[in-house]
Amino acid sequence: MQMIDLQAYLTKKQSMVNQWIEACFSQESRAEKITNAMQYAVSAGGKRVRPILCLAASESVGGNPSNLLPVACALELIHTYSLIHDDLPAMDDDVLRRGKATLHIEFDEATAILAGDALLTLAFQILSDPQYVTSENGQATLKVMHRVSVAAGYGGMINGQMLDMMSEGKKLNLNEIKVLHKKKTGALIEASVFSGALLGGANAKEMQALNTFASHIGLAFQVADDILNVIGDPVKMGKAVGTDIDRDKNTFPANMGIAESQVYARQLVEKALHAIESFDKKSEPLRAIARYIIERNR
């Protein structure tokens, strides 16, 4: 397969996503405190993994990623909202995120709660905007909205966060940890790939392959995050390390150790790559991103 310059690809796609997100905020609203808080959160320099996965999945089945920017950006807004709420004193009580003060530290707790709510609502405002929903993509867009709602909702990401907090100080078995993180992290990653694939025109066989791919990389992403929380460089990560141990969280390294977790992450990526091995060179960005997920240092 033809190799790609992944850093150049990521930089290009990040720029596209960032420009589109910036355009979401009207000039009239920029002086308002809530808008400033929302922009502070989304402009903090995230990797944009979820929107880029959405765009790359579309490309892999012959779609035009430019047409999916609204959906991709909505996914990033949902992800950002979840980080704001996760950082709150009532949850993880973090003071740094992406090298900057967390939102409740920079502004205040009430503003952080409202900014998170506003980003979640804005995401669905974008997804349902009539200027992006056409007679050609209407049914597919409705399916995307439903899948994203499920992934972000009480059966997905929110339930995962609840399980994560409830299990602090307890000893979960490996399968229970997988279930927790499939909800907390994997669900939105899977929805991102699903959205790009469906709106990109994937057939049933391609959709099944990409769903399998996404399931494996969603879990691999969390395993890598858990490892970085133990051995990562806080300067490169832009946040404290060792917090999972301090909170007695159920992580993959706590369950199986660092070395075994690294092996498990590689196995998950290999399974993901195997799922799309029949895809042509258009899926090379997806393959590169899968490898990047466990090789990254932040």
C-alpha positions in Angstrom: 0.0 0.0 0.0 1.1 3.5 -0.7 2.4 5.2 2.5 1.2 8.7 3.4 2.7 11.6 5.2 0.5 11.2 8.3 1.6 14.4 10.0 0.9 16.4 6.8 -2.5 14.7 6.5 -3.4 15.4 10.2 -2.3 19.0 10.0 -4.4 19.6 6.9 -7.5 18.0 8.3 -7.0 19.7 11.7 -6.9 23.1 9.9 -10.1 22.3 8.0 -11.9 21.3 11.2 -10.6 24.3 13.1 -11.6 26.8 10.5 -15.1 25.3 10.3 -15.5 25.3 14.1 -14.3 28.9 14.2 -17.0 29.9 11.6 -19.7 28.3 13.8 -19.7 31.3 16.1 -21.4 34.5 14.9 -19.7 37.8 15.1 -22.6 39.1 17.3 -22.0 36.4 19.9 -18.3 36.7 20.3 -18.5 39.3 23.0 -20.7 37.1 25.2 -19.2 35.2 28.1 -20.7 31.9 27.2 -19.3 32.1 23.6 -15.9 33.1 25.0 -16.0 30.0 27.2 -17.1 27.7 24.4 -14.4 29.0 22.1 -11.8 28.7 24.8 -12.6 25.0 25.2 -12.7 24.2 21.5 -9.5 26.2 20.6 -7.3 24.5 23.2 -5.4 22.5 20.6 -7.0 19.1 20.6 -5.9 16.3 18.2 -9.3 16.3 16.5 -9.1 12.5 16.3 -12.9 12.0 16.0 -13.6 14.4 13.2 -10.5 13.3 11.3 -11.7 9.7 11.6 -15.0 10.7 10.2 -13.4 12.4 7.2 -10.9 9.5 6.7 -13.7 6.9 6.8 -15.6 8.9 4.2 -12.5 9.0 2.0 -12.0 5.3 2.4 -15.3 4.5 0.6 -14.9 7.2 -2.1 -16.7 10.0 -0.3 -15.9 13.7 -0.4 -14.6 14.7 3.1 -15.4 18.4 2.5 -19.1 17.5 2.5 -18.8 16.0 5.9 -17.2 18.9 7.7 -20.4 19.9 9.5 -20.8 16.4 10.9 -17.1 16.1 11.7 -17.1 19.3 13.6 -20.3 18.4 15.5 -18.5 15.3 16.7 -15.6 17.4 18.0 -18.0 19.7 19.8 -19.6 16.8 21.6 -16.2 15.4 22.6 -15.2 18.9 23.9 -18.3 19.2 26.0 -17.6 15.8 27.5 -14.1 16.9 28.5 -15.4 20.1 30.1 -17.8 18.1 32.3 -15.3 15.4 33.1 -12.9 18.0 34.4 -15.4 19.5 36.8 -14.8 19.4 40.6 -17.7 17.0 41.0 -16.1 14.5 38.6 -12.3 14.3 37.9 -11.5 17.8 39.3 -8.7 18.4 36.8 -7.0 21.8 36.6 -5.1 21.3 33.3 -6.4 20.3 29.9 -4.3 20.4 26.7 -1.7 22.6 28.5 -4.3 25.2 29.5 -6.3 25.8 32.7 -9.5 23.8 32.5 -12.7 25.7 31.8 -14.0 25.9 35.4 -10.6 27.2 36.5 -10.3 29.8 33.7 -13.9 31.0 34.1 -16.0 29.4 36.8 -17.8 26.2 37.5 -21.3 27.4 36.5 -19.9 28.8 33.2 -18.2 25.5 32.5 -21.4 23.5 33.0 -23.3 25.9 30.7 -20.6 25.9 28.1 -20.6 22.1 28.0 -24.3 22.1 27.6 -24.1 24.8 24.9 -21.5 22.8 22.9 -23.6 19.6 23.0 -26.7 21.6 21.9 -24.7 23.3 19.1 -23.6 20.0 17.8 -27.1 18.8 17.1 -28.1 22.3 15.8 -25.4 21.8 13.2 -26.3 18.2 12.4 -29.9 19.2 11.8 -29.3 22.4 10.0 -31.4 22.5 6.8 -28.5 24.0 4.8 -26.6 20.7 5.2 -29.4 18.2 5.1 -30.6 17.6 1.6 -33.1 15.3 -0.1 -30.1 13.1 -1.1 -28.5 12.7 2.3 -31.6 13.2 4.6 -32.1 9.6 5.5 -28.4 9.0 6.1 -28.1 12.2 8.2 -31.1 11.0 10.3 -29.3 7.7 10.9 -26.1 9.6 11.8 -27.9 11.8 14.3 -29.5 8.8 16.0 -26.2 6.9 16.2 -24.4 9.9 17.6 -27.2 10.5 20.1 -26.9 6.9 21.3 -23.1 7.1 21.5 -23.2 10.4 23.5 -26.2 9.5 25.7 -27.0 7.5 28.8 -26.3 4.2 27.1 -22.9 5.3 25.8 -20.5 8.0 26.8 -22.5 9.3 29.8 -23.0 5.8 31.2 -19.3 5.2 30.7 -18.4 8.2 32.8 -20.8 7.1 35.5 -19.4 3.6 35.6 -15.9 5.1 35.7 -16.7 7.2 38.8 -18.7 4.5 40.5 -15.9 2.0 40.1 -13.1 4.1 41.7 -11.6 2.2 44.6 -13.2 -1.1 43.3 -11.5 -3.9 41.4 -13.2 -4.6 38.1 -12.2 -7.6 36.0 -10.8 -7.1 32.5 -14.1 -7.6 30.7 -15.8 -5.1 33.0 -13.0 -2.6 32.2 -13.5 -3.2 28.4 -17.3 -2.6 28.8 -16.7 0.6 30.7 -14.3 2.1 28.2 -16.2 0.9 25.2 -19.0 3.2 26.4 -16.9 6.1 27.7 -14.4 6.4 24.9 -15.2 3.8 22.2 -18.8 4.8 21.5 -18.1 8.2 20.1 -15.1 7.0 18.1 -17.3 4.2 16.6 -20.0 6.8 15.8 -17.4 9.0 14.1 -16.3 6.2 11.7 -19.9 5.2 11.2 -20.9 8.7 10.3 -18.1 9.2 7.7 -18.7 5.8 6.2 -22.5 6.1 5.9 -22.4 9.6 4.5 -19.5 8.7 2.2 -21.6 6.0 0.5 -20.4 2.8 2.1 -22.1 -0.4 1.0 -23.1 -3.0 3.6 -19.9 -5.0 3.4 -17.8 -1.8 3.8 -19.9 -0.6 6.7 -19.5 -3.9 8.5 -15.7 -3.8 8.0 -15.5 -0.2 9.2 -17.7 -0.9 12.2 -15.3 -3.7 13.2 -12.3 -1.4 12.6 -13.8 1.3 14.8 -14.6 -1.0 17.6 -11.0 -2.1 17.9 -9.4 1.3 17.6 -11.9 2.8 20.0 -10.6 0.5 22.7 -7.0 0.8 21.6 -7.3 4.6 22.0 -8.3 4.2 25.6 -5.6 1.6 26.3 -3.0 4.1 24.9 -4.5 6.9 27.1 -4.3 4.7 30.2 -0.6 3.9 29.4 0.2 7.6 28.8 -1.4 8.5 32.2 1.3 6.3 33.8 4.4 6.9 31.7 3.6 9.9 29.5 5.4 13.3 29.6 3.1 15.8 31.2 4.6 18.7 29.2 3.8 17.0 25.9 0.4 15.8 27.1 -0.5 19.2 28.5 -2.0 17.7 31.7 -0.9 15.8 34.8 0.1 12.2 34.7 -0.5 9.6 37.5 -4.0 10.8 38.2 -5.6 7.4 37.4 -3.5 5.8 40.1 -4.2 8.7 42.6 -8.0 8.2 42.0 -7.7 4.4 42.1 -9.3 4.1 38.7 -9.8 0.9 36.8 -7.4 1.1 33.9 -5.7 -1.4 31.6 -2.2 -0.9 33.1 -3.7 -1.4 36.6 -5.3 -4.6 35.5 -2.6 -6.2 33.3 0.5 -4.0 33.7 2.2 -1.6 31.3 3.9 -4.2 29.1 0.8 -6.3 28.6 -1.2 -3.2 28.0 1.2 -2.2 25.2 0.9 -5.7 23.7 -2.9 -5.6 23.9 -3.1 -2.2 22.2 -1.0 -3.4 19.3 -3.2 -6.5 19.0 -6.3 -4.3 18.8 -4.7 -2.2 16.1 -3.7 -5.3 14.1 -7.3 -6.5 14.4 -8.5 -3.1 13.2 -6.2 -3.2 10.2 -7.2 -6.8 9.4 -10.9 -5.6 9.2 -10.1 -3.2 6.3 -7.3 -5.2 4.6 -9.4 -5.6 1.5 -9.9 -1.8 1.1 -7.8 0.0 -1.5 -5.3 2.9 -1.1 -8.1 5.4 -0.3 -8.1 3.8 3.2 -4.4 4.4 3.8 -5.1 7.4 6.1 -7.3 5.2 8.3 -4.6 2.7 8.5 -2.0 5.3 9.4 -4.4 6.9 12.1 -4.9 3.4 13.6 -1.1 3.1 14.1 -0.8 6.6 15.3 -3.4 6.0 18.0 -1.0 3.8 20.0 2.3 5.5 18.9 1.3 9.0 20.0 2.9 10.7 23.0 -0.1 12.9 24.0 
